[in-house]
Amino acid sequence: MIFRSRAPVRIDFAGGWTDVAQFAVGRPGAVTNAAITVYSYASLMPHASNERASSARDGSVKIYSSDYDTYVEAEEIGKLEYDGNIDLVKAAIKQMGVPGGFEIATQSRAPAGSGLGTSAAMGVALIGALGKYGGKYMVDYEVAEMASHIERAELGIRGGKQDHYTSALGGVNFLEFEGERVRYSRLSLPQELIFELEKNLVLCYTGKSRLSGDIHASVASNFDNGEPETVAAIDELKTIAYEMRTALIAGDLYEFAVLLTENWRNQKRLHPSVTNDEIERFFEIAQREGAIGGKALGAGGGGCLLFYCKPERQPLAAKALADAGARILSFQMDFQGLSCWVSAPGRAGW
């Protein structure tokens, strides 16, 4: 048997950064975002001797990341070491406490450094596959908290919790953050509105991976030092998330587009490296071809950009961005979140 899972990445419409606990202490944060049908996958296959209940159980672990074409093997879980080489998978295996004796393979359909919360989606997928294998059943918010803990506490990666919650739960969401506490609400939007969003949005990859850790460190330092521009931008991003929620519930997609741009304006207030000449060039092209609003996803500095276009102009904007060197990513909204299943190995392998 093969234990499989998939978890969606997210597009953040407004409020990103305010989900980071450091920024949400004493001034609660808020984010409006959506899970999309771009997935991270994990597949776990027990060693044959273990499936046959062999008395000489094989406790070794083999890990393969197709994204980095990287292979790691250890005689037992305790010998997996963090060395910058697919540490997220190692940490998930250790934290889940499942017995060794398996191979695990991972794959992400999102570009590296996309700003779509790919590592969080992978963490959620890993917890799903490992939990399915080990008989450890967790509800969605427990998966989200575990995935966040693995990244932030175990591996020391800066970031917030919006990615993990939306990946585990799916849907179009409004989340509020107060320190480590999270309040989650799925927005019940008409199907027609979802179709309009899917039709008129353009998601594109700039071709350049962004270094979110460097940006996070700079913004965190400025925030802790009370730098007025940074503090004001963080506060405004939270306000825009509330306004974005209202616009979506009201079905006002023009206001939705305007708020994307307002969010982008405040993202750029946080640090000069959030944007660059290449990103600004893509914005100019999109606006010229009919984009009403847009923003960078995640921390910015590269990765993916999101534009909302006039309906009749969306194909033209997408083509112009592609012609300029961007990679267009097709997607729909995902309402399932983490999915886990068991399958038998096929003739083509696993």
C-alpha positions in Angstrom: 0.0 0.0 0.0 1.0 3.6 -0.6 -0.1 6.4 1.7 -0.6 9.5 -0.3 -1.7 13.1 0.4 -2.0 16.5 -1.3 -2.4 20.0 0.1 -3.1 23.2 -1.8 -1.1 26.4 -1.8 -2.7 29.7 -1.3 -3.0 33.1 -2.9 -3.1 35.9 -0.3 -5.5 38.8 -1.2 -4.8 41.1 1.7 -3.3 41.3 5.2 -0.2 39.1 4.7 2.5 39.8 7.3 -0.1 40.5 10.0 -0.4 36.7 10.6 3.1 36.6 12.0 2.8 36.3 15.8 5.5 39.0 16.3 3.3 41.5 14.5 0.0 40.3 16.1 0.8 40.8 19.7 -1.1 43.7 21.1 -2.4 44.6 17.6 -4.3 41.5 16.2 -3.7 40.7 12.6 -6.1 39.7 9.8 -5.8 38.0 6.4 -8.1 37.3 3.5 -6.9 34.6 1.2 -7.9 31.5 -0.8 -6.6 28.0 -1.4 -6.0 27.1 -5.1 -5.6 23.9 -7.1 -1.9 24.0 -7.2 -0.7 21.2 -4.9 2.1 19.8 -2.8 2.2 16.0 -2.8 3.6 13.4 -0.4 3.7 9.6 -1.0 4.8 7.1 1.6 5.5 3.4 0.8 6.4 1.0 3.7 9.3 -1.3 3.0 8.1 -4.7 1.8 9.5 -6.5 4.9 7.4 -4.3 7.2 4.2 -4.9 5.2 4.8 -8.7 5.6 5.1 -8.1 9.4 8.6 -9.5 9.3 10.1 -10.2 12.7 13.3 -8.4 11.5 11.6 -5.0 10.9 13.5 -2.6 8.7 13.6 0.8 10.5 15.4 2.7 7.8 14.1 5.8 6.1 14.5 6.9 2.5 13.5 10.3 1.3 13.3 11.6 -2.3 12.4 15.2 -3.3 11.5 15.4 -7.0 11.6 19.2 -6.8 15.3 19.2 -6.0 16.2 15.8 -7.3 17.6 15.0 -3.9 17.8 11.7 -2.1 18.5 11.1 1.6 18.7 7.8 3.5 19.2 6.9 7.1 19.4 3.6 9.0 16.8 4.9 11.5 14.8 8.1 12.1 17.0 9.2 14.9 19.9 9.5 12.5 18.2 12.0 10.3 20.2 15.3 10.7 19.2 18.8 9.8 21.8 20.0 7.3 19.9 22.2 4.9 19.0 19.3 2.7 15.2 18.7 2.6 15.0 19.4 6.3 11.3 20.0 6.2 10.7 16.3 5.4 13.1 15.2 8.1 11.5 17.4 10.7 8.0 16.2 9.8 9.1 12.6 10.2 10.7 13.2 13.5 7.8 15.3 14.9 5.1 12.8 13.9 6.8 10.0 15.8 5.9 7.3 13.4 8.1 4.1 13.2 10.7 3.9 10.5 10.7 1.4 7.6 9.4 3.4 4.7 10.3 5.5 1.6 8.7 8.9 1.2 8.7 11.0 -1.9 7.6 14.6 -2.3 6.6 16.9 -5.2 5.3 20.4 -5.5 3.5 21.7 -8.5 4.3 25.3 -7.6 7.5 27.0 -8.7 10.3 27.3 -6.1 10.2 30.5 -4.1 6.8 31.3 -5.6 5.3 33.2 -2.6 2.3 30.8 -2.6 3.1 29.2 0.8 4.5 26.1 -0.9 6.6 25.0 2.1 3.6 25.2 4.4 1.5 23.1 1.9 4.3 20.5 1.8 4.4 20.4 5.6 0.6 19.9 5.7 0.9 17.1 3.0 3.7 15.4 4.9 1.7 15.4 8.1 -1.2 14.0 6.2 0.7 11.1 4.7 2.7 10.3 7.8 -0.5 10.4 10.0 -2.4 8.1 7.6 0.5 5.7 7.7 0.9 5.8 11.5 -2.8 5.8 12.3 -2.5 9.3 13.9 -5.7 11.1 13.0 -5.7 14.8 13.5 -8.4 17.4 12.8 -7.6 20.2 10.3 -6.6 22.9 12.7 -4.3 20.4 14.5 -2.5 19.7 11.2 -2.1 23.4 10.6 -0.7 24.0 14.1 1.7 21.0 13.7 2.9 22.2 10.3 3.5 25.7 11.7 5.4 24.3 14.7 7.6 22.3 12.5 8.6 25.3 10.4 8.9 27.9 13.1 10.0 26.1 16.2 11.8 23.0 14.8 13.5 24.6 11.8 13.6 28.3 12.9 11.9 29.6 9.7 10.2 33.0 10.0 6.6 33.4 9.0 3.0 33.4 10.0 0.2 30.8 10.1 -2.1 31.8 7.3 -0.4 29.4 4.9 -0.8 26.3 7.1 -4.4 27.0 8.0 -5.6 27.6 4.4 -3.6 24.6 3.1 -5.1 22.3 5.7 -8.7 23.7 5.4 -9.1 24.9 1.8 -11.6 27.6 0.8 -11.7 31.3 0.5 -11.0 32.5 4.1 -10.8 35.3 6.6 -8.4 34.7 9.4 -7.7 36.7 12.5 -4.5 36.4 14.5 -3.8 37.4 18.1 -0.3 36.3 19.0 -0.3 32.5 18.5 -4.2 32.3 18.5 -6.0 31.9 15.2 -9.7 32.5 14.4 -10.8 31.1 11.1 -13.9 31.8 9.0 -14.6 30.5 5.5 -16.4 33.0 3.4 -19.6 31.6 1.9 -19.4 33.2 -1.6 -21.9 32.5 -4.4 -20.6 30.1 -7.0 -20.9 32.7 -9.7 -18.6 35.0 -7.8 -16.0 32.2 -7.5 -16.3 31.7 -11.3 -15.7 35.4 -11.9 -12.6 35.4 -9.7 -11.2 32.3 -11.4 -12.0 33.8 -14.8 -10.6 37.3 -14.3 -7.5 36.7 -12.1 -4.1 36.2 -13.7 -1.5 34.4 -11.6 2.0 34.6 -13.0 5.5 33.6 -11.8 8.2 36.2 -12.4 10.8 33.5 -13.0 12.8 34.7 -9.9 12.6 33.0 -6.6 12.2 35.4 -3.7 14.2 35.2 -0.5 11.5 35.7 2.1 13.7 35.0 5.1 15.9 38.1 4.3 12.9 40.3 3.8 11.2 39.0 7.0 14.3 39.6 9.1 14.6 43.2 7.9 10.9 44.0 8.4 10.9 42.3 11.8 13.9 44.4 12.9 12.2 47.6 11.8 9.0 46.7 13.5 10.7 45.9 16.8 12.6 49.2 16.6 9.2 51.0 16.2 10.1 52.4 12.8 7.0 54.5 12.0 6.6 53.6 8.3 6.8 49.9 9.0 4.4 50.0 11.9 1.9 52.1 10.0 2.1 49.7 7.0 1.4 46.7 9.1 -1.6 48.4 10.7 -2.9 49.4 7.2 -2.5 45.8 5.8 -4.7 44.5 8.6 -7.4 47.2 7.8 -7.3 46.2 4.1 -7.9 42.6 5.0 -11.2 43.5 6.7 -12.1 45.7 3.7 -11.3 42.9 1.4 -13.6 40.5 3.3 -16.4 43.1 3.0 -15.8 43.5 -0.7 -16.0 39.8 -1.4 -19.1 39.2 0.7 -20.8 42.2 -1.1 -19.7 40.7 -4.5 -17.9 44.0 -5.4 -15.0 42.8 -7.5 -14.0 46.2 -8.7 -13.4 47.2 -5.0 -11.6 43.8 -4.6 -9.2 44.8 -7.4 -8.7 48.3 -5.9 -7.8 46.7 -2.6 -5.3 44.4 -4.2 -3.4 47.5 -5.3 -3.8 49.2 -2.0 -2.4 46.2 -0.3 0.5 46.2 -2.7 1.2 49.9 -2.0 1.6 49.0 1.7 3.6 45.9 1.1 6.2 48.2 -0.7 6.3 50.5 2.4 7.7 47.6 4.4 11.1 47.3 2.7 12.7 48.4 -0.6 13.4 44.8 -1.6 9.7 43.9 -1.7 9.7 45.2 -5.3 12.3 45.7 -8.1 12.5 46.9 -11.7 11.4 43.5 -13.1 8.3 43.3 -10.9 7.4 46.9 -11.7 7.8 46.1 -15.4 5.3 43.3 -15.1 2.9 45.6 -13.3 3.1 48.2 -16.1 2.4 45.5 -18.7 -0.5 44.1 -16.8 -2.1 47.5 -16.2 -1.6 48.5 -19.9 -3.4 45.4 -21.0 -6.4 45.8 -18.7 -5.5 44.8 -15.1 -7.5 46.8 -12.6 -5.5 45.8 -9.6 -2.7 43.6 -8.5 -0.1 42.6 -5.9 2.9 40.4 -5.2 2.2 37.3 -3.3 3.9 36.3 -0.1 6.8 38.5 1.0 7.5 39.9 -2.5 10.9 40.5 -4.0 10.1 37.9 -6.7 7.9 34.8 -6.9 4.3 35.2 -8.1 2.2 38.2 -8.9 -1.6 38.3 -8.9 -3.7 40.6 -11.1 -7.4 41.2 -11.4 -8.4 42.2 -14.9 -11.4 43.5 -16.8 -13.2 40.3 -18.0 -12.7 40.9 -21.7 -9.0 41.8 -21.2 -7.9 38.9 -19.0 -6.6 36.8 -21.9 -4.8 39.7 -23.4 -3.1 40.6 -20.1 -2.1 36.9 -19.6 -0.6 36.8 -23.1 1.3 40.0 -22.7 2.8 38.9 -19.4 3.8 35.5 -20.9 5.4 37.3 -23.9 7.3 39.4 -21.4 8.8 36.3 -19.8 6.3 35.5 -17.0 5.0 32.0 -16.5 1.2 31.9 -16.3 -0.2 29.5 -13.7 -3.7 28.1 -14.3 -5.8 27.5 -11.2 -9.2 27.2 -9.6 -10.2 27.7 -6.0 -9.7 24.6 -3.8 -12.4 23.8 -1.2 -11.1 20.5 0.1 -7.8 21.4 1.8 -5.7 18.5 2.8 -6.7 15.2 1.2 -5.3 11.8 2.1 -5.8 8.4 0.5 -4.3 4.9 0.1 -3.5 3.3 -3.2 -1.8 0.2 -4.5 1.5 0.5 -6.4 0.9 0.4 -10.1 3.0 -1.1 -12.9 4.7 2.3 -13.5 6.0 2.4 -9.9 4.8 4.6 -7.1 
